[in-house]
Amino acid sequence: MKLAQIWRYPIKSHGSELLDNIEIQKGKTLPLDRNWAVVHEQSDVDGSNWAPCRNFSRVAKAPQLAAISTTWTPDKKLKLSHPSIETICINPASDSDEFINWVSPLMPEGRAASRKLVRSAKTGMTDTDFPSISIGNLSSHREVEKQVGEKLSLLRWRCNLWIDGCKPWDEHNWIGKSLKIGDVTFKIEEEIVRCLATTANPMSGERDVDTLGTLESMGKEDFTVAARATSSGPIKSGDIVEVIS
């Protein structure tokens, strides 16, 4: 088994970033992963503590958000692009108003409007109440593709680490065990139950594949697993992966 891809999502549900390597910190999410989140008008979350996903603008409720892409500029600004609106560069720590004005056209009518960009003070705003790193099995993804009958972007799952070289659905057997990626260990805590976010096409932002129905037809409602980093150190694409306990 090997580590095939590393992804992080600086603003929860608002863009993705492919990495060649990253420094893992024990007990933390990936550095800068879900470091910011977009609070909507019906929430008073300020980022000081972890909060459930219902407090934030997200792809499950606003599928056009899936088509946002992000990159960091040399001057450490976040460049955000979307096929239907112009590109902007922001400092997430200070340009909340500019960002909200930019993203507002992507929000559907009848949904709570995005209000402000907040930074997580303690850990990334993942969907778990512990600092999780999500891990996926490329063989399982290929099984879903076979069932659907077409290629699917990995970005539908918004997963951090993709493992290749194992059998389909092996990840179910990892729960309660640990993976070693390079020299870093991860405790596999739980399966990740999936939502409507996965039905949105990351290129167009349109809901075009019934991923949830497909998983159900395969006897699944979860896909990928949530892990906790139990040691620190660098990992990179191509690292050997082992189940160690």
C-alpha positions in Angstrom: 0.0 0.0 0.0 1.1 3.6 -0.6 0.0 7.1 -0.1 -1.3 8.3 -3.5 -2.7 11.8 -2.8 -2.8 14.5 -0.1 -5.6 17.1 -0.1 -6.5 19.9 2.2 -9.4 22.4 2.3 -8.3 25.7 3.8 -11.9 27.1 4.0 -14.4 24.4 4.9 -16.6 23.6 1.8 -15.0 26.4 -0.2 -12.2 24.9 -2.3 -9.4 22.3 -2.3 -5.7 22.1 -2.5 -3.5 19.2 -3.8 -0.2 18.8 -1.9 2.9 16.7 -2.6 3.9 16.6 1.1 2.9 17.9 4.5 4.1 18.0 8.1 1.8 16.1 10.4 1.3 17.2 14.0 0.3 14.8 16.7 -3.3 15.3 17.7 -4.0 17.9 15.1 -5.8 18.2 11.8 -3.6 18.7 8.7 -2.0 22.1 8.9 -4.4 24.7 7.5 -7.1 22.1 6.8 -10.6 23.6 7.5 -8.7 26.3 9.3 -11.4 28.7 8.3 -15.2 28.2 7.9 -18.1 30.3 6.7 -20.6 31.0 9.4 -24.2 31.7 8.1 -26.7 34.2 9.4 -28.5 31.7 11.7 -25.3 30.9 13.6 -23.3 32.8 16.2 -20.2 30.6 16.1 -17.0 32.6 16.4 -14.3 29.9 15.8 -13.2 29.8 19.5 -14.4 26.1 19.8 -15.3 23.3 17.5 -18.8 23.5 16.2 -21.1 21.1 14.2 -21.3 21.5 10.4 -24.9 22.9 10.6 -23.4 26.2 11.7 -21.6 26.7 8.4 -22.3 27.4 4.7 -21.4 24.1 3.0 -21.7 22.0 -0.2 -24.5 19.8 1.1 -26.8 22.9 1.2 -25.1 25.0 -1.6 -23.7 22.6 -4.3 -22.1 25.4 -6.3 -19.5 25.7 -3.6 -18.1 22.4 -4.8 -16.7 24.0 -7.9 -14.5 26.5 -6.0 -10.7 25.8 -6.3 -8.0 27.4 -4.2 -4.2 28.0 -4.3 -1.8 30.1 -2.2 0.0 32.9 -3.9 3.7 33.7 -3.2 2.6 36.6 -0.9 0.5 34.1 1.1 -2.9 35.1 -0.1 -5.6 32.6 -0.9 -6.6 32.7 -4.6 -10.2 31.4 -5.1 -11.7 30.5 -8.5 -15.1 29.4 -9.7 -16.3 28.8 -13.3 -19.2 31.3 -13.0 -17.6 34.3 -11.1 -14.3 36.2 -11.3 -11.3 35.0 -9.4 -10.2 36.8 -6.2 -7.2 36.8 -3.8 -7.8 37.3 -0.1 -6.1 37.2 3.2 -8.6 34.9 5.1 -7.6 36.5 8.4 -8.7 40.0 7.4 -10.8 40.0 4.2 -14.0 38.4 5.4 -16.3 41.1 3.9 -14.6 40.9 0.5 -14.9 37.1 0.6 -18.6 37.1 1.6 -19.4 39.5 -1.3 -17.6 37.2 -3.7 -19.2 33.9 -2.6 -22.8 35.2 -2.1 -23.9 34.6 -5.7 -23.2 30.9 -5.3 -25.7 30.5 -2.4 -29.1 29.2 -3.4 -32.3 31.1 -2.6 -34.1 29.9 0.5 -30.8 29.1 2.4 -29.3 31.0 5.3 -26.9 33.6 3.8 -23.2 33.4 4.4 -22.3 36.0 7.1 -18.6 35.9 7.9 -15.4 34.0 7.6 -14.1 32.7 11.0 -10.8 31.1 11.9 -10.7 28.0 14.1 -8.7 28.8 17.2 -8.1 25.3 18.4 -8.4 22.8 15.5 -9.8 22.6 12.0 -13.5 22.6 11.6 -13.9 19.0 10.5 -17.2 17.2 10.8 -15.9 15.3 13.8 -15.7 16.7 17.3 -12.1 15.6 17.5 -9.2 16.8 15.3 -9.6 14.3 12.5 -7.8 13.5 9.3 -9.9 11.7 6.7 -8.4 8.7 4.9 -9.8 7.1 1.8 -9.3 3.8 -0.1 -8.9 4.3 -3.9 -10.0 0.8 -4.5 -13.3 1.5 -2.8 -13.7 4.7 -4.9 -13.2 2.6 -8.1 -15.9 0.2 -7.0 -18.3 3.2 -6.6 -17.3 4.3 -10.1 -18.1 0.8 -11.5 -21.5 0.9 -9.9 -22.2 4.4 -11.3 -20.8 3.6 -14.7 -18.5 6.6 -15.0 -15.4 8.2 -13.6 -16.0 10.4 -10.4 -13.7 13.1 -9.1 -12.1 12.2 -5.7 -13.1 15.8 -4.6 -16.7 14.6 -4.2 -15.5 13.0 -0.9 -13.3 15.9 0.3 -10.9 13.5 1.8 -7.4 14.3 3.1 -5.3 11.2 2.4 -5.9 8.6 -0.4 -4.4 5.2 -0.1 -3.8 2.9 -3.1 -2.8 -0.8 -3.2 -5.4 -2.3 -0.9 -8.6 -4.3 -1.5 -12.0 -2.6 -1.9 -13.5 -1.8 1.5 -10.4 -2.8 3.5 -10.9 0.5 5.3 -13.8 -1.0 7.3 -11.2 -3.4 8.8 -9.0 -0.5 9.9 -11.4 0.8 12.6 -9.7 0.6 16.0 -6.3 -0.1 14.3 -3.5 2.2 13.3 -1.9 3.0 9.9 1.7 3.9 9.5 2.3 6.3 6.6 6.0 6.8 6.2 7.1 7.2 9.8 3.8 8.8 11.0 1.0 6.8 12.7 -2.7 7.4 12.6 -5.4 5.8 14.8 -8.5 5.0 12.7 -11.4 6.1 14.8 -14.6 5.8 12.8 -16.3 5.5 9.4 -17.6 8.7 7.8 -21.3 8.8 7.0 -21.9 10.6 3.7 -24.3 13.5 2.8 -25.6 15.4 -0.2 -22.3 17.2 -0.7 -21.0 14.1 -2.6 -23.7 14.4 -5.2 -22.3 17.8 -6.5 -19.9 17.8 -9.4 -16.6 19.5 -8.4 -16.2 21.0 -11.9 -19.7 22.4 -12.4 -21.2 22.6 -8.9 -24.3 20.8 -10.2 -25.8 17.8 -8.5 -25.4 15.1 -11.1 -24.7 11.7 -9.5 -26.8 9.9 -6.8 -23.8 8.9 -4.8 -25.9 8.3 -1.7 -28.3 6.0 -3.6 -25.3 4.2 -5.1 -23.7 3.6 -1.7 -27.0 2.4 -0.4 -27.3 -0.1 -3.3 -23.9 -1.4 -2.2 -25.0 -1.8 1.4 -23.1 1.3 2.5 -23.9 4.7 4.0 -20.4 5.6 4.9 -17.3 6.2 2.8 -13.7 6.9 3.9 -12.7 6.9 7.6 -11.7 9.5 10.2 -8.3 9.1 11.8 -6.4 10.8 14.6 -2.6 11.5 14.2 -0.8 9.7 17.0 2.7 10.9 16.1 4.3 13.8 14.2 6.5 14.0 11.1 6.5 14.5 7.4 4.5 12.5 4.9 4.6 12.6 1.1 3.0 11.1 -1.9 4.4 7.7 -2.5 5.1 6.8 1.1 4.6 3.2 2.1 1.5 2.5 4.2 1.2 -0.3 6.7 -1.5 -1.5 9.0 0.4 -1.9 12.3 -2.1 -2.9 14.9 
